[in-house]
Amino acid sequence: MAFSEIEKKRVEKQMDAYIEKKRPPPHIRPNLDFGYQLQGQSVEVFEIRPMFGHPEKKRNTPVAKATYVKASRKWKLYWMRADLKWHRYEPHGSLRSLAEFFEVLEADDYGCFWG
């Protein structure tokens, strides 16, 4: 089930603010940028870089995913492992808000998101 229109606008507003703070200076953005997408009840943060050998094409590399569970009113946090599958981020598997999601991403205690 997808977000309602009100929930979607609230999530987009918070995500836009986070991504804008995270983005590098404009002169670096052709080589490195960040974005997000909403899919159903999930929001996925990704890195945008030119493809090796084809710099005119861009590729998105997943960084983190948060999925909202309406029943518990919490967000589940995931990271992508080397097997290219999403795995629960156990130290902080359940979060109360997107603000907490942003804090965990920025802290990146185990180097799972930003390396």
Secondary structure, DSSP 8 states (H G I E B T S, - for coil): ----HHHHHHHHHHHHHHHHHHS--TTTTTT-EEEEEEETTEEEEEEEEEETTEEEEEEEEEEEEEEEETTTTEEEEEEE-TTS-EEE-GGG-EESSHHHHHHHHHH-TTSSS--
